[in-house]
Amino acid sequence: MSADSLTRRPARGATALRGGRVWWPSPYQVVGFGFFLVMTLACWRVPLCCDAGQHAAVIERLKANLLDPRHPTADLPGAGSPYYSPYALAQGVFARLTGLTGWEVLRLAAPVNLLVLLTGVGRFTRVLTPRPWAPVLALAAMTLLWGTDRAWWSGYLGLMSMTGTLPYPSAFAAGLTFWAWALTGARARDDRRVRFVGPRGMRGFTGYAALGALYGLILLVHPITAVAAFLGGTAFVLGWERGWRSGALARWATAGVVTVAVAAGWPYFDVFALAGDTGVDGMHKRLYGDLWGHFWLALLGVPALSARARRSARDPLVLLFVLECAVVAYGWVSGHYTYGRVLGLTLVPLQFALAVDLAAPRPWGPGRRVLAGCAAAAACLGLWTVHAGAVVPRALDPVGFDQPPDWPSYDWAARHIPAGEVVVTDGYHAVHAIAGYGANLAAPAWPDASVAEGVRAARLADVRAYLSPAASPAERASVGRRYRVRWLLLTRWHRVPEEAVVVAWSRRTGEVLARVRY
């Protein structure tokens, strides 16, 4: 009888089926599951606002016509609109199959996007380190270590911002970006550690082609997030790839070719034409305002990132931070402020370097203990000044934390407006929301590559002329006939024209919906 048979204990009960091993969830699985539940509920309790109307409108147009959708918010052709991505197409198909509205599909998109993001963060952190608590600390740093002024923008992964932007394509693209970085880093460091879904025994260039397809998908879903994704992929290849003499260049070139092919083959718009589009640069200049107030808590990651740089100048997180800072600086110097959108992911190297450092096993030296205390204090400060209102409802709030935006709903007006009919409105909230119910605006609220900016500017000027108190009935009729205006959605400060008939009004905002004929 062998020594093993003398010392091995028999497995009893349920563990006998698994050879005596009992599965226990990792710290990140436990924390991540709790975070998923809390953030999903937090997102669902907050009224959809800001860009949500635009994304709901995209779903409504695809729901009406998958192959040839109209412009998202106006009665214009939609060919060439970058909003018609593979992600939006999937949402449109889902809406057609289920009969759900664009707003309802957006609500359901939030937990889906969050799941992709959380799994991506976990996978990415595990590529950086095997320390079990590192993903937990990375999640905390990513959501809390921003600044003490609210930074609310699509693609920003702070706790407060995510309550409103989780349903957006940018959140889905950010989750895919973490997955792409994780797969790129693992493949660059050790080809044998990467496993792609596909036929058993897939070898050679196929895995690189799959990775290239993933980058191509990110480019189509959210082009500006793809800029950050490409920078991260480049950083991991330059930092960890050591097999250049054994054909690495050809393998990574395969990934690049597939990325271009996937993006170029998308029939709804030309993503490469967006590189020269300056239509949205003006609205993104605000990204460069108050950078200190928005991001200063993340600077606690500088000591950890500096330590990585001292150990290796080719550390991927160091290279990623340098590359992203260069792109942000280019956006400011060149006036192409849209590149400032990568600011949301520029903090990732700082936040994740700090998380990896603080996940080190004890005993800690004095420097790490001080850094841990500062990081904990900074997380509490960020939570108190900015993020607590994201997860603490006003009814349960004993302090009075800042809450997410509370935009009004326009269900009361939408039920009277048939899909596709044209609305003129003077309300800030209404102009951003009403198209999400299937109506069209006389003038698009946001720039779109499918419509020349001169055309949009002319329509905006006509709407301003229509709404001017000095406009005569004949002048309003001229604009109304030109754009086939059928409805007016006016704030309580604007007088209803004599040729319009009030149909409904909002008790909350005092806005009125009026029918007009020309």
NUTIVEX-136567 format. One record per residue (C-alpha): residue number from 1; residue in three letters; y, x, z. Coordinates in steps of 0.25 Angstrom, whole numbers. Each point is the difference from the previous one (the first is absolute). Layout:
N
zado	vonu	y	x	z
NUM	Ala	Y	X	Z
...
! end
This chain:
518
zado	vonu	y	x	z
1	Met	0	0	0
2	Ser	13	6	-4
3	Ala	12	2	9
4	Asp	8	-10	-8
5	Ser	-10	-11	3
6	Leu	0	3	15
7	Thr	15	-1	1
8	Arg	4	-11	-10
9	Arg	2	-13	7
10	Pro	-5	-13	-7
11	Ala	11	-9	-6
12	Arg	0	-14	6
13	Gly	7	-13	-4
14	Ala	10	0	-12
15	Thr	2	15	0
16	Ala	-15	1	-4
17	Leu	4	-5	-14
18	Arg	10	11	-2
19	Gly	-8	12	6
20	Gly	7	-1	14
21	Arg	14	2	-6
22	Val	11	-10	5
23	Trp	12	-1	-9
24	Trp	13	0	7
25	Pro	13	-2	-7
26	Ser	10	12	-2
27	Pro	13	-1	8
28	Tyr	7	-2	-14
29	Gln	-9	-12	-3
30	Val	3	-7	13
31	Val	15	3	0
32	Gly	1	-3	-15
33	Phe	-7	-13	1
34	Gly	10	-4	11
35	Phe	11	4	-8
36	Phe	-5	-8	-12
37	Leu	0	-12	8
38	Val	13	2	7
39	Met	8	3	-13
40	Thr	-7	-11	-8
41	Leu	5	-10	10
42	Ala	14	7	1
43	Cys	1	-1	-15
44	Trp	-4	-14	-1
45	Arg	10	-5	10
46	Val	12	6	-7
47	Pro	6	-8	-12
48	Leu	-2	7	-13
49	Cys	13	6	-4
50	Cys	8	10	-8
51	Asp	-9	4	-13
52	Ala	-11	-10	4
53	Gly	6	-10	-9
54	Gln	0	9	-12
55	His	-15	3	2
56	Ala	-3	-14	2
57	Ala	7	-3	-13
58	Val	-9	10	-7
59	Ile	-13	-7	5
60	Glu	6	-13	-4
61	Arg	3	5	-14
62	Leu	-14	6	-2
63	Lys	-7	-12	6
64	Ala	7	-8	-11
65	Asn	-3	10	-11
66	Leu	-9	12	3
67	Leu	1	6	-14
68	Asp	15	-2	-3
69	Pro	8	-2	12
70	Arg	15	-3	0
71	His	10	8	7
72	Pro	-2	-1	15
73	Thr	13	-7	4
74	Ala	7	-5	-13
75	Asp	-3	-8	-13
76	Leu	-2	13	-8
77	Pro	-12	7	-6
78	Gly	-8	9	10
79	Ala	-6	10	-9
80	Gly	3	14	6
81	Ser	2	-4	14
82	Pro	-6	10	10
83	Tyr	-3	-11	10
84	Tyr	-12	-4	-9
85	Ser	-9	10	6
86	Pro	-15	0	2
87	Tyr	2	-4	14
88	Ala	9	-12	-4
89	Leu	-10	-4	-10
90	Ala	-11	-1	10
91	Gln	9	-8	9
92	Gly	3	-9	-12
93	Val	-14	-2	-3
94	Phe	-3	-4	14
95	Ala	11	-10	0
96	Arg	-5	-6	-12
97	Leu	-14	-1	6
98	Thr	4	-5	13
99	Gly	12	-9	-3
100	Leu	8	8	10
101	Thr	15	2	-2
102	Gly	7	14	-1
103	Trp	5	-1	14
104	Glu	-14	-3	6
105	Val	-7	11	-8
106	Leu	11	10	5
107	Arg	-4	-5	14
108	Leu	-15	3	-2
109	Ala	4	14	-7
110	Ala	6	5	13
111	Pro	-14	2	8
112	Val	-6	5	-13
113	Asn	11	11	-2
114	Leu	-1	3	15
115	Leu	-15	2	-1
116	Val	2	10	-12
117	Leu	11	7	8
118	Leu	-8	2	13
119	Thr	-13	5	-7
120	Gly	8	9	-8
121	Val	7	6	12
122	Gly	-13	2	7
123	Arg	-7	7	-12
124	Phe	13	8	-2
125	Thr	0	5	14
126	Arg	-15	3	0
127	Val	2	9	-11
128	Leu	11	8	7
129	Thr	-8	1	13
130	Pro	-13	-5	7
131	Arg	7	-2	13
132	Pro	-3	-15	3
133	Trp	13	-4	6
134	Ala	8	6	-11
135	Pro	0	-13	-8
136	Val	5	-8	12
137	Leu	11	9	2
138	Ala	3	1	-15
139	Leu	1	-15	0
140	Ala	10	-1	12
141	Ala	8	11	-6
142	Met	1	-6	-14
143	Thr	4	-14	6
144	Leu	10	5	12
145	Leu	6	13	-3
146	Trp	11	-3	-10
147	Gly	14	-2	6
148	Thr	8	-8	10
149	Asp	7	-8	-11
150	Arg	-8	-10	-8
151	Ala	-6	5	-13
152	Trp	-4	-12	-8
153	Trp	-5	3	-14
154	Ser	-12	-3	-9
155	Gly	-10	12	2
156	Tyr	5	4	14
157	Leu	-11	0	9
158	Gly	7	-2	13
159	Leu	-5	-12	9
160	Met	13	-8	-2
161	Ser	0	2	-15
162	Met	-14	-4	-2
163	Thr	1	-13	6
164	Gly	8	-4	-12
165	Thr	-5	9	-11
166	Leu	-15	0	2
167	Pro	-2	-11	-10
168	Tyr	7	9	-11
169	Pro	-7	8	-11
170	Ser	6	13	7
171	Ala	-8	-2	12
172	Phe	-13	-1	-8
173	Ala	5	12	-8
174	Ala	2	8	13
175	Gly	-14	-3	5
176	Leu	-6	5	-14
177	Thr	9	12	2
178	Phe	-7	4	13
179	Trp	-13	-2	-7
180	Ala	4	8	-12
181	Trp	5	12	9
182	Ala	-13	-1	9
183	Leu	-9	1	-12
184	Thr	8	11	-7
185	Gly	0	8	12
186	Ala	-14	-1	3
187	Arg	-4	3	-14
188	Ala	10	12	-1
189	Arg	-6	6	13
190	Asp	-15	-3	-2
191	Asp	-5	-8	-12
192	Arg	-13	-4	7
193	Arg	8	-8	10
194	Val	5	-10	-10
195	Arg	-8	-12	-2
196	Phe	5	-10	-11
197	Val	-5	-14	-2
198	Gly	-9	0	-12
199	Pro	-13	3	-6
200	Arg	-9	8	10
201	Gly	1	15	-4
202	Met	13	0	-6
203	Arg	4	14	-3
204	Gly	10	9	-7
205	Phe	13	-6	-6
206	Thr	-3	-14	3
207	Gly	5	0	14
208	Tyr	13	7	-5
209	Ala	1	-11	-10
210	Ala	-1	-11	11
211	Leu	10	7	8
212	Gly	10	0	-12
213	Ala	-3	-14	-2
214	Leu	5	-3	14
215	Tyr	13	8	-2
216	Gly	2	-8	-13
217	Leu	-2	-13	8
218	Ile	11	5	10
219	Leu	9	3	-11
220	Leu	-1	-14	-6
221	Val	1	-7	13
222	His	12	7	6
223	Pro	6	11	-9
224	Ile	9	6	11
225	Thr	-11	1	10
226	Ala	-8	7	-11
227	Val	10	11	0
228	Ala	-4	3	15
229	Ala	-14	-2	-3
230	Phe	0	11	-11
231	Leu	8	9	9
232	Gly	-11	-1	10
233	Gly	-11	2	-10
234	Thr	7	12	-5
235	Ala	2	5	15
236	Phe	-15	-1	3
237	Val	-5	6	-13
238	Leu	10	12	1
239	Gly	-3	2	15
240	Trp	-16	-2	1
241	Glu	-6	2	-14
242	Arg	-7	14	-1
243	Gly	-9	-2	-12
244	Trp	10	3	-11
245	Arg	-10	10	-6
246	Ser	-11	-10	0
247	Gly	7	-11	-9
248	Ala	9	-7	10
249	Leu	11	0	-10
250	Ala	-8	-8	-10
251	Arg	-4	-9	11
252	Trp	14	-3	5
253	Ala	5	-1	-14
254	Thr	-11	-11	-2
255	Ala	6	-8	11
256	Gly	14	2	-5
257	Val	-4	-5	-14
258	Val	-7	-12	5
259	Thr	12	-3	9
260	Val	9	0	-13
261	Ala	-10	-8	-8
262	Val	-1	-11	11
263	Ala	15	-1	1
264	Ala	2	0	-15
265	Gly	-11	-10	-3
266	Trp	7	-11	8
267	Pro	5	-11	-9
268	Tyr	10	-7	8
269	Phe	11	11	1
270	Asp	2	15	-4
271	Val	0	7	14
272	Phe	5	13	-6
273	Ala	13	-6	-6
274	Leu	4	-3	15
275	Ala	3	15	2
276	Gly	13	-2	-8
277	Asp	4	-13	6
278	Thr	12	1	8
279	Gly	2	-15	2
280	Val	-4	0	15
281	Asp	6	13	4
282	Gly	13	-6	5
283	Met	-7	-10	10
284	His	-8	12	6
285	Lys	12	8	4
286	Arg	-1	-6	13
287	Leu	-13	7	3
288	Tyr	8	13	2
289	Gly	9	-6	11
290	Asp	-2	3	15
291	Leu	-12	9	-3
292	Trp	1	5	14
293	Gly	0	-14	7
294	His	-12	-4	-8
295	Phe	-9	12	1
296	Trp	4	9	11
297	Leu	-12	-3	9
298	Ala	-10	5	-11
299	Leu	7	14	2
300	Leu	-10	2	12
301	Gly	-10	4	-10
302	Val	8	12	-4
303	Pro	-7	9	10
304	Ala	-14	-4	-4
305	Leu	4	1	-15
306	Ser	6	14	2
307	Ala	-12	5	8
308	Arg	-9	-4	-12
309	Ala	10	7	-10
310	Arg	-2	13	9
311	Arg	-15	-1	-1
312	Ser	1	-3	-15
313	Ala	11	-1	-10
314	Arg	-9	-8	-9
315	Asp	-3	-11	11
316	Pro	0	-13	-8
317	Leu	8	-7	10
318	Val	11	11	0
319	Leu	-1	0	-16
320	Leu	1	-16	0
321	Phe	12	0	9
322	Val	8	11	-8
323	Leu	-3	-7	-13
324	Glu	4	-14	5
325	Cys	13	6	6
326	Ala	3	6	-14
327	Val	-2	-14	-7
328	Val	9	-7	11
329	Ala	11	11	-2
330	Tyr	-2	-1	-15
331	Gly	3	-15	1
332	Trp	13	2	7
333	Val	5	12	-8
334	Ser	-3	-7	-14
335	Gly	4	-14	4
336	His	-14	-5	-3
337	Tyr	0	-6	14
338	Thr	-13	-8	-3
339	Tyr	-7	13	4
340	Gly	4	-2	14
341	Arg	-11	-10	1
342	Val	-10	11	3
343	Leu	7	2	13
344	Gly	-10	-10	6
345	Leu	-11	10	-2
346	Thr	8	12	2
347	Leu	-2	-1	15
348	Val	-15	0	-1
349	Pro	-2	15	0
350	Leu	9	0	13
351	Gln	-7	-12	7
352	Phe	-14	4	-4
353	Ala	2	15	3
354	Leu	5	-4	14
355	Ala	-12	-10	2
356	Val	-10	11	-4
357	Asp	6	10	10
358	Leu	0	-10	11
359	Ala	-14	-3	-2
360	Ala	-5	14	3
361	Pro	-10	1	12
362	Arg	5	4	13
363	Pro	4	8	8
364	Trp	14	0	-7
365	Gly	10	11	1
366	Pro	14	-2	5
367	Gly	6	-2	-14
368	Arg	-10	-11	-4
369	Arg	2	-7	14
370	Val	15	-1	-2
371	Leu	-2	-4	-15
372	Ala	-9	-11	5
373	Gly	10	-5	10
374	Cys	11	0	-10
375	Ala	-8	-8	-10
376	Ala	-4	-10	10
377	Ala	14	-2	4
378	Ala	5	-1	-14
379	Ala	-11	-10	-4
380	Cys	5	-9	12
381	Leu	14	2	-4
382	Gly	-3	-4	-14
383	Leu	-8	-12	5
384	Trp	11	-5	9
385	Thr	12	2	-10
386	Val	-6	-4	-13
387	His	-15	-5	0
388	Ala	-3	-8	12
389	Gly	6	-13	-6
390	Ala	-10	1	-12
391	Val	-12	-3	10
392	Val	7	-7	11
393	Pro	4	-15	-4
394	Arg	14	-4	5
395	Ala	-7	-11	9
396	Leu	-7	11	8
397	Asp	11	10	-1
398	Pro	6	3	14
399	Val	10	11	-5
400	Gly	6	-5	-13
401	Phe	-6	10	-10
402	Asp	5	0	-14
403	Gln	-9	-10	-9
404	Pro	-4	1	-14
405	Pro	9	-8	-10
406	Asp	-1	-15	1
407	Trp	2	-5	-14
408	Pro	0	-15	-3
409	Ser	-10	-7	-8
410	Tyr	3	-8	-13
411	Asp	-12	-9	0
412	Trp	10	-11	2
413	Ala	7	3	-13
414	Ala	-12	5	-8
415	Arg	-7	-13	1
416	His	10	-7	-9
417	Ile	1	11	-11
418	Pro	-10	0	-10
419	Ala	-6	14	-4
420	Gly	8	7	-10
421	Glu	13	-7	1
422	Val	13	8	2
423	Val	8	1	13
424	Val	13	5	3
425	Thr	3	4	15
426	Asp	11	7	8
427	Gly	-9	3	12
428	Tyr	-5	14	3
429	His	-13	-5	6
430	Ala	-2	-11	-11
431	Val	2	10	-12
432	His	-11	9	6
433	Ala	-10	-11	3
434	Ile	1	-12	-9
435	Ala	-7	6	-12
436	Gly	-12	3	9
437	Tyr	-3	-15	-1
438	Gly	0	-1	-15
439	Ala	14	-2	-3
440	Asn	9	9	-9
441	Leu	13	6	3
442	Ala	11	0	-11
443	Ala	2	15	4
444	Pro	-11	9	5
445	Ala	4	5	14
446	Trp	-7	13	-2
447	Pro	0	10	-12
448	Asp	-13	0	-8
449	Ala	-4	9	-11
450	Ser	-4	-12	-9
451	Val	15	-5	-1
452	Ala	11	9	-4
453	Glu	10	3	11
454	Gly	12	-5	-9
455	Val	-7	-13	-2
456	Arg	-2	-2	15
457	Ala	14	4	3
458	Ala	5	-10	-10
459	Arg	-8	-11	7
460	Leu	5	4	13
461	Ala	14	-1	-5
462	Asp	-2	-14	-6
463	Val	-6	-5	14
464	Arg	12	5	7
465	Ala	9	-7	-10
466	Tyr	-8	-13	2
467	Leu	1	1	15
468	Ser	15	4	0
469	Pro	9	-11	7
470	Ala	9	1	-12
471	Ala	-11	-3	-10
472	Ser	3	-13	-8
473	Pro	-11	-11	-3
474	Ala	0	5	-15
475	Glu	-2	15	4
476	Arg	-12	-4	10
477	Ala	-6	-8	-11
478	Ser	1	11	-10
479	Val	-7	10	9
480	Gly	-10	-12	4
481	Arg	-4	-3	-14
482	Arg	-1	15	-3
483	Tyr	-11	3	10
484	Arg	-5	-14	1
485	Val	4	-2	15
486	Arg	-6	-12	7
487	Trp	2	3	14
488	Leu	11	5	10
489	Leu	-4	5	14
490	Leu	13	2	7
491	Thr	4	5	14
492	Arg	8	-9	9
493	Trp	13	8	-4
494	His	-1	-4	-15
495	Arg	4	-13	-5
496	Val	-10	-8	-8
497	Pro	6	-2	-14
498	Glu	4	-14	-4
499	Glu	-11	0	-11
500	Ala	-11	3	10
501	Val	-8	-10	9
502	Val	-5	5	13
503	Val	-16	-2	1
504	Ala	-3	7	13
505	Trp	6	9	11
506	Ser	-5	9	11
507	Arg	3	-3	15
508	Arg	-2	15	3
509	Thr	10	6	-9
510	Gly	8	-11	-5
511	Glu	-3	3	-15
512	Val	-1	-11	-10
513	Leu	-8	-2	-12
514	Ala	7	-7	-12
515	Arg	-5	-5	-13
516	Val	9	2	-12
517	Arg	-1	-4	-15
518	Tyr	6	6	-12
! end
